[in-house]
Amino acid sequence: HIQDPASQRLTWNKPPKSVLVIKKIRDASLLQPFKELCVYLTEENNMIVYVEKKVLEDPAIANDENFGPVKKKFCTFREDYDDISNQIDFIICLGGDGTLLYASSLFQGSVPPVMAFHLGSLGFLTPFNFENFQSQVTQVIEGNAALVLRSRLKVKVVKEHREKTTVQNGIEENGVVSANLEKEVGKQIMQYQVLNEVVVDRGPSSYLSNVDVFLDGYLITTVQGDGVIVSTPTGSTAYAAAAGASMIHPNVPAIMITPICPHSLSFRPIVVPAGVELKIMLSPDARNTAWVSFDGRKRQEICHGDSISITTSCYPLPSICFRDPVSDWFESLAECLHWNVRKKQNNFTVEEEE
């Protein structure tokens, strides 16, 4: 049985009580929408609102006396310090696509449903307009909404242990927070949940990157070029699309492998089944190291002996739809990427047909 994407609906076992509001930082245009939304959630719906501490440190919010009573009701947290994963019923994002990616990074396990308002520069992943936010938020609270389950990638980076560091309470000797860090004898292991893509590139080196790509333990190819993108269907419309890949609907269970400027005329992007395990390593004869980033964050160097293992995560991101998964996706293609938008050809008049 193949599930119809339109059949995925948001339903609550019990009414939601807590909501995480994520606002794009350093954007003055979002201050008023943020205040209106928080007042509506706390006073009209009696919700517990979680807000990141650095959002409330904005002078425009901190110095607003009228907003003071509402602000006192907030629960605050700090990224990499406080675990709120089991305290949130759903998430509301105010900003662009980056706010949704940031929300994903906060939840390394199960992710609450996300309602994303388009208040940023692109808006491919943010289908809601803020004009009628009251009725739209009420619909979500009542459980009347369509969902698209956006698959994520589970990424494990294994590095050869090259220098001695001690980890105490999640903070290394140099003061850097070591989130999601495990230590083995001679190895350092980090894990990430990625919504868009894992990018392996040549970094500042002038040489081609030279990395081996394995699929379920079998060497499928060596990438010689600027690098390689391993993306989810959600990420297929991001960096992968710019590198010439096809665009895949988020309901398709797949992983896409896209080379970045390959030094080969025949290296085309490929799609592999969700659930396979990809492993990326520097080729033994590579002249330089490589660099890896996860949804554009946590960028780090990859050296000989290090490995990056990628597979489909069992924790997708449930994204709340404005209409339904199919309509929302094609509207985003047309509005954000202008996909197949052109002036239509004129029809023939009667005289011309004769």
Number of C-alpha atoms within 10 A of each C-alpha: 3 4 8 8 17 14 12 16 16 19 15 13 6 8 11 16 16 19 23 24 23 21 21 21 15 10 12 10 12 16 18 12 16 18 15 13 17 24 19 17 22 18 10 10 13 12 18 20 22 21 20 17 14 12 18 16 11 15 9 11 18 13 12 10 10 9 15 12 10 17 21 8 14 19 14 17 15 12 13 12 10 10 12 15 14 11 14 18 19 20 22 21 25 27 24 21 21 20 23 26 18 16 20 23 19 16 18 16 17 14 22 22 22 25 25 28 24 19 24 18 11 16 21 22 24 28 22 22 14 15 10 9 16 14 10 18 19 13 12 21 19 15 17 15 19 21 25 24 19 21 28 26 27 19 22 17 18 19 19 17 15 9 6 7 11 11 16 10 8 16 13 13 11 9 9 10 16 15 14 12 12 14 13 10 7 11 13 16 18 16 18 23 26 29 27 27 27 26 22 27 25 23 18 10 14 9 15 21 28 25 25 19 23 17 17 13 11 10 13 12 12 16 25 23 19 21 23 28 25 27 28 31 26 23 27 27 23 17 20 27 14 11 17 15 21 17 16 20 19 21 17 16 17 19 30 23 22 27 26 24 17 18 13 11 7 7 15 12 18 13 18 14 13 17 16 15 18 23 21 23 21 24 20 11 9 17 13 19 20 25 18 23 17 21 23 14 13 9 13 13 15 24 17 16 12 18 19 22 19 26 21 23 19 14 18 22 25 21 24 26 25 19 15 18 22 15 12 18 19 13 15 18 16 13 14 14 13 11 12 8 10 7 6 6 6 6 8 9 8 7 6 7 7 6
